[in-house]
Amino acid sequence: MQIMETKKKKWTTTKVIAVGYVLVIVIGTILLMLPVSVRNHEPASFMDAWFTATSATCVTGLVTHDTYTYWSSFGQGVLLVLIQIGGMGFMTIAISALTFTRKKIGLSQRLVMQESVAAPQVAGVVRMSRLILVGTVLCEGLGAVLLSFYYVPRLGPGKGIYFSVFHSVSAFCNAGIDLMGYYEPSSSLITASDSYLVGITIAALILVGGIGFLVWEDVKRWKWHISRYRLHSKIVLTAALILVAGGTLLMFLFEYGKPSMEGKNLGEQLLCSFFQAVTPRTAGFNTMDLNQLTDSSQMLMVCLMFVGGSPGSTAGGIKTTTITILILTIWTEFKKRKDVELFKRRVEGEIIRHAACILMLYGSLVLVASMFICAVEGIGSKEVIFEVVSALCT
C-alpha cells in the first residue's frame, strides 16, 4: 500500500499537464502524417507533422508549410482541434465534459485544473471551467459571425463560414495560424489589411483570449466596478492598456512614411499599427509585411512577444504581471522605498523572486537557443532572435 502511495505522489500536477500535452501532440503528429491530411495525398514527413502539431497545440503560430495550400480539409480540421485544446487547456475541456455528465470531480483533478489555469485556489475551479467553456463558445461564435460578413460575400456560404470559424478560433486561442494562403501563400492577413471588420474583430478576440480567465471571472462578477477587482485583474488590464496604446503609437511612428505603409490612408495606417501592437504579444497574425518593417519596429515586436499575455490565458510570454512587478521593483529601488506597492497593496517578496526567475529563465533560453542556431545555421542574429522569441513566447 505504501509503495502504491509513493508512486502516486510522483505524479505531480505539473507532470500530469506536461504528459497530457505530449500525448495531444503525439496524436496530432500521427494524424497529420496520414495521407488524407495532405492535399496531394503524399504523407507529410515526421518533422513537418511534429513541428506543426506542436505549434498548433502550443498556439505558437509557426508553420513549415502554408496551412491552406499544403494541408487538406481533414488536416486543417486536426489543426483546429489542436488549437482549441491548446488554447483552452485539455484539463479545462476534460473537466467541463465531466461536469456535464454530472460525474464527481476529485481533488486531484481540481489541483491539475488549478495549475493549468493559474487559479489562486482550488475552490471554484470547476465553476471556472464552466465559465471558460461557455465564454470561449460565446466569444468564438460572435467572432465567427462578425468575420462571416467579410468572408461569405467573397467565398460563398460554405467556405466563408468555414474560414470565419477557423480564424475566430485561431485568434481567440492566440494561435496565429490562418487560411489566407487561399489568396496568397504565407500572406497571413495582409490581403485583408484594409478591412476594419477583420482587423478589429481579430484583435478583439486576441485581447479577450489573452487577458486571462481570472479577469473574466472578475468581469462577470463585478461588471464595471473595477475597484472591486482582485489585484491580479487590475494589473492585467492596466498593463494591457499601456502595451496596446504604447505599441500602437510607436509602431505608427516607426513605420509612418515607410514602404510598409505605402498605399494606405491614415485610417488604414492606424489600423495596421494597432493590429501589429496587439498580435505580437500573443498571437502571430500580421497585416503588414514583416520583411518591410524597420529595425525599430522589429525590435518593438520582439519586446511585445517577450512580454506576451496574462497568466491563466491562451497567451504566452513572461506575462504582463511579471513585467509589471519587475518594473515596479526597479522603481521602488530608485525611490529607495522598502516595499513594492501597487494599487495600495504590498507585493510579497516571494512573488518578486518568482518574477525575477521567470525573466532570467526566458532570457537565458533566448540567448542560448539564438547562439546555438546562429552557430549551426549561420543565420544573422537579428532574424534568429526574432524567430526564437516568437517560438518561445507566443
N, C-alpha and C positions, 0 to 999 in steps of 0.2 A: 504493500500500500504506500509506504514511504517512497519507494522507487518511482511509482507512478506519479505521485505528487511532485517529486523533484523534476521529473521530465516535463510535467505540465507547466511548472514555473518558468522553464526555459523559454516558453513561447510567450514573450512579452508582446504588448500591443504593437510596438514598432516592428517586430518580426512578422507578426500577422499581416500588417499593412504592406510591408515590403514583399513578402511572399505572394500575397494576393495580387499585387500589381505585376509581379514577374509572371504569374500564371496567365493573367489577362494578356500580357504582351506575347507570351509563347503561343497562346491560342490564336491571337490576331496574326502572328507571323505565319503560322501554319495555314490559316485561311487565305492570306494574301499570296501564298506560294502556289495555290491551286490555279490551274489554267483558266478557270472560269472568272478569276479575279482580274485578269489582264485582258485588254481589248483585243490583242492579236492572238489570244489563247495560248501564248507561249509562257510557261511558268516563270514567275519572277525569281530572280536569284535570292538566295537566303539573305545576303547583305541588304538588298533593296527592301525586301519584305520586313526584315527585322528592324531596320532603321525607321521605316515608315510606320510600323506598328508601335514602336517605342515613341516616336514623335507624336503620333495621334493620342496615345494613352497618356503621355506626359504633357499633352497640349502645348507642344513646343512650336509647331508650325513649319519646321524644316523638312524638306522632302528631297528625294533624289530624282524624281520624275514629276512632270506636270500631272496633277491629280486627274484632271478631266481627260486629257489625251492618252494617258498611259493605263489607268485603271478602268475597268468595266463598271457597269452599274452595280454589280454584285460587290466588287472591290471597294467602290465608293461607299456602299452601304456598310461594309465592315468597318471602314474608317469612321463613318458617322457614329456607329455604336461605340467604338473605342474612344472617340472624342467625348461622347456623353458620359461614359463610365469614368474617364479620366477627369472630366470637369466636375461632376457631382461627387465622385468618390464611390468606389464599389461598395463600401460599407454603408453609405447612405442609401444606395439603391437596395441593398440586401435587407437592411432593417426596415425600410419603407415597405418592401414587399411582405415582410413578416408581420408588420402591423396590420396590413390589410387582410391577412389570413387569420388575424387575432391570436397568433401564437405568442407565448410569453417570451419577452426579451430578457436574457440572462445578464448578470453583472459583467461577465467577460465581454459580451457583445457591446454593452454600453461603454465599457472602458475603451474598446477599439474605436467606437464611434466618436467618443470624446477626443481621442488622439487625432483622428483623421480630419475633424473639422475645427480643431484647436479650441474646443469649448472649455470654459473656465472650470466647469464642474460636471460631474456625472448626471446629476439631477437635471431633467429636462431635455436630455439629448434625443430621446425618442420623439418628443414633441417637435424638437428642432428638425429632425429628419423629415417629418411630415411637412414642415414649413419649407424646407429646401426642395422637396419633391414638387409640392404644389406651386411654389414660387418659380421654380425652373420651368414647369409646364406653361404657366401663365406668361412669363417673360418671353420664352422661345416662341410660344404661339402668337403673341402680339407682334413680336418681331417678324415672324413669317408672314403674317397678314399685311404688315406695312411694306415689306420687301416685295410682296406679290404685285403691288401696284407698279413696281418698276419692271419686274421680270416677266409677268404674264403677258402684258402687251407686246413684249419683244420676242418671247419664246413660245407663246401659246400656253393654254391652261395646264397641261400635264407637266411639261418640262419647267414651266415658270414656277409652279407650286413647289416642285422638287428642288429647284435652285433656291427658292425662298427659305424652305425648311432647312436645307443643308447649311446655308450661310448664317441663318439665325442661330442654329445650334453651335456652329463653329465660332461665331462671335461671342455668344453668351459664355461658352466654355473657354474662351480666350485661346482657341487653338490656332487660328490664323490660316487654316487650310481652306482653299477655295476651289471653285469650279470654273473660274473665269478664263481658263485655257480654252473654253469654247469659242471665245472671241480671239484671244491671242495667248499662246502658251507662256506660262510663267509670268503673267502680267499682273497677278493679284487683282486689286480693284482699280487699277489705273484707268481702264476703259470706262469706269463709272465715276471718275473723279469729279465730273461736273454735276453729279446728281446729289442734291441736298438731301433727298429722301434716303438714299443708300448711305451716304456719309454719316448723317446724324443718327439714323437707326442703328447702324453697325456700331458706331461709337458709344451710343447709349447702352446697347447690350453688353459691350465690353466693360463699361464702367459699372453697371449694375452687377455683373458677374464678378468683377474684381474688387468690390468694396468688402465682400465677406458676408457670410451667413449670420454672424453675430450682429452685424449692423442691421441686417434685415429684421432680426428679432426685435431690436430696439425701435426701429421704424414702425413695425407692426403694433408694438405695444404702446409707444408714446406718441406716435404720429409726428406732429410738428413741434412738440415740446422738447426741443433739443437739450435744454438744460437738465432734463431727467435721464438723458442717455448715459450709459456707462462710459468711463474714461476711454476705453478702447475705441468706441464708436466716434467719440469726439475727435480723437487723434486721427483716425482713418479719414473721416470726412474733411477735416481741416487740411490734412496733407494732400488728399486727392484734389481738392480745390486749388491749392497752391501749385501743385505739379502740373495740372491741366492748364491753368491760366498762364503760369510762367513758361511752360513748354510751348504753348501756342504763340506767345509773344516772341520768344527767342527764335522759334522756327520761322516765323514770318519775317523777322528782321534779318536772319541769316540768308534766307532764300529770296528776299524781295529783289526783283530785277535780274535774277539769275536764270539760267536755262531751264531749271526745273519748273519755273513758274511761267514759262513762255506760253503765250496764247490764252492765259487765264485772266478773267477780270478780277477786280478787287474782292468780290464776294467769294469767288472760287478759290482765290489765294488764301483767304482767311479760313475757308472750309478745309482746304488741304493742310494748312498749318495746324488747325485744331485736331484733325484726324491723326496726323503724324505725331502729335503730342500725346494722344490717348493710346494709340495702338502699340507703340514700342514697349510700354511698361508691362503689358500683359498679353497681348495677342500676337501680332506678326503680320497683319494685313498692311498694305501700303497703297496710297493713291498717288504717290509720286515715284518717279524712277530713282531708286536709291543710288544708282551709279552716277546720277547727275547732281546729287546733293553735295553741298560744300563740305569741307572737312569739319567745319564748326558744327554743322547740322548732324553729321555722322557721330561726332563726339557726344553731342547732346542726346542722340538716340541711345548710345551706349550707356550713358548715365541713367536715362529713364528705364532702360531694360534692366540695369543692375538693381535699381530700387524695386521695380515690379509693382505688385498689387498689395493686398492686405491679407493678414492671417485668416485661415478658415474660408478662403475664397477659391475661385477657379484659376487664380493668377499665380505667378511665380515671383522670382526676385528675392532680395533680402527682406522685403516687406516695408511698407510705409511706416509702420510702428517702429521698426528697428532704426531706420534712418532718422526718424524724429527724436527718439531717445538719445541717439548719439550726438545729434546736433545740439540738443538741449544740454547734454553733459559738457560739451565743449564750451557752450555759452556760460554755463554755471562756473566752469573753471576760470573763464575770463573775468567774470564778475566776483570771483573769489568767495562764492557762497558755499555753504556746507552741503545743502540738499538740492537735488534736482526736482523741480516742481513744474507741474503742468495742470492748467485748469484748477488751481488751488489744491492740487493733490500731490503728495510727495511720492516720487518714484523710488521703489526699493532698489537697493544695491544689487540684488540678485538679477533683477531684470536688466540692469545696465551691463552686468557681466555677460549675460546671455547675448545681448545685442552686440557687444564687442567681439565675442566668439564667432557669431554668425558673420560679421563683417570680415574678420580675419580668415575664416574658412572659405568664404566665397572669393575673397581677393586672392588667396593662395591658389585656389583651384583655377582661377582665370589665368594667373601668371604661369603656373606650371604647365597647364594644358597649352597655352599660347606658345611658350618656349619650345615645347615638345613638337608641336605641329610645324612651327617655323623651321626647326632643325631637320625634321623628316621630309617635309614637303617643299621647303624653300620658298614659301609664300611670304609676302610682305606682312609686317607685324600689324599694320592698321587693319587690313582685311581679316586677318586671323583673329584679332581681339574682338572685332565686331561679331564674327560668327561664333566664337567661343562664349561670349556673354549672352548672345542670342540663344544658344543651346542650353546654357546653364540656368539662365534667369527667366526665360519666357516659356 
